[in-house]
Amino acid sequence: MRAARRFVVTLVVLAAAVASACGGAATVPDDAPSLLLALAVLDTEDGLPRPLPARLGILTKTADGWSHRFIEDPDSNVFHKVLGYGAGGEVTGVLTLGGSAAVVKLWGPDGSAETLWTEDFGGAFSRMRDAEVGDIYGDGRAAIAVATHDQGVVAVIRPDGAGGFTVDELDREPETVVHEIELGDLDGDGVIEIYATPTAPNQVDGTPQPGKVVRYVPAAGEGRVVVADLGRRHAKEILVDDLDGDGRDELYVSVEAVSGGQVEIRRYLADTDPLAGEIVATLDDQLCRFLTVGDVDGDGTKEMVAAGMRSGLWLLRPREGEWSKELIDADSSGFEHASILLDLDGDGRDELYVASDDQGQVRRYVFDGSRWITDVIFEYADDLGRFTWNIMVAPAGVLPPGS
């Protein structure tokens, strides 16, 4: 276990895109929603990509549109995840998960950054790759389940009750990468389960990358249990949610294609055999690394959006057998293609927010009952390359200040 240490880092905050840099931010209400974008940004040097410091992009909704700024952290060269943190449903700060160096930090509205956990895992890379926040131990405290590269570490960062944090390592497997963490309750017993996606090291030459999905239940003392055996295929995106409305979550696994194949989205229930996941949708694509759930038409029934790497954005509607599939936009793409469904305008229907990295834009899609309306809420004006690893939301009042 590693005790937390506190320090203040220099914040590099640049204003872009919308109005007057000096007074605009001060007029934004504390509860104004802000989209948080976890970024890896690349410059070019001697014809080769050069990573810049890890970057947190912030898009804040204002009366005049969307304002944009970003924060850099020189300790890492990528933020793989950003998300709000707080107990009892109240967000009080922002978590960032960095890679090379691997570090989890909690940023406060006063400009401070507290290191909750940092470690060199001893492999070729050290990365904090994904995290989710929940009452994992049933003690009323907001704990953080974390996935890492590349020694297969799954851990929980726990508040220690005295203002600090400790780290409980649940699992470690050499030469293993864990890309995704989800929290949920598939068996309906009220105890939070952790789901993770350990796979063999990343390959770029077409070599098979075997993988699986595993479960941990720390509050019950349960260690690793395989819940989805993917054989010689693997998944880097999973989602846990209750789409069928029966009060119990389901596990959805986006299984990446092999050469000439398709992406398969498989569903697993609490009692599903690990070898027998039900295929609810397929995509003619190699990768689909974002699944997001919401109610796009306000009818009280959840839908899923799948963001393919090249095939575009797809709306999936649950039904018996294979789900219906509707193309939202073929002209939106990206390696990760980060997406999230949120009802930021409060009309009872979720809007779709997407980092269209190949197009250099952040977009908003609204379903009006018959068609999708697209707005570009931010367009990058630089010549930098970037990967957006995730999008989350937090109120403006908890974000680090500008300088």
Sequence and secondary structure as in RCSB ss.txt:
>XXXX:A:sequence
MRAARRFVVTLVVLAAAVASACGGAATVPDDAPSLLLALAVLDTEDGLPRPLPARLGILTKTADGWSHRFIEDPD
SNVFHKVLGYGAGGEVTGVLTLGGSAAVVKLWGPDGSAETLWTEDFGGAFSRMRDAEVGDIYGDGRAAIAVATHD
QGVVAVIRPDGAGGFTVDELDREPETVVHEIELGDLDGDGVIEIYATPTAPNQVDGTPQPGKVVRYVPAAGEGRV
VVADLGRRHAKEILVDDLDGDGRDELYVSVEAVSGGQVEIRRYLADTDPLAGEIVATLDDQLCRFLTVGDVDGDG
TKEMVAAGMRSGLWLLRPREGEWSKELIDADSSGFEHASILLDLDGDGRDELYVASDDQGQVRRYVFDGSRWITD
VIFEYADDLGRFTWNIMVAPAGVLPPGS
>XXXX:A:secstr
    EEE    EEEEESSS TTTTGGGS TT EEEEEEEEEEEEETTEEEE  EEEEEEEEETTEEEEEEEEETT
 SEEEEEEEE STT   EEEEEEETTTEEEEE TTS EEEEEE   SSS  EEEEEEEE TTSSS  EEEEEEES
B  EEEEEE SSS EEEEEEE  TTBEEEEEEEE SS SS  EEEEEEES   SSS    BEEEEEEGGGTEEEE
EEEE TT  EEEEEEE SS SSS EEEEEE   TT  EEEEEE TT  TT  EEEEEESSS EEEEEEE SSSSS
  EEEEEESSS EEEEE  SSS EEEEEESS   SS  EEEE  S SSS EEEEEEGGGTEEEEEEE SSSEEEE
EEEE  S  EEEEEEEEEEEGGGS    
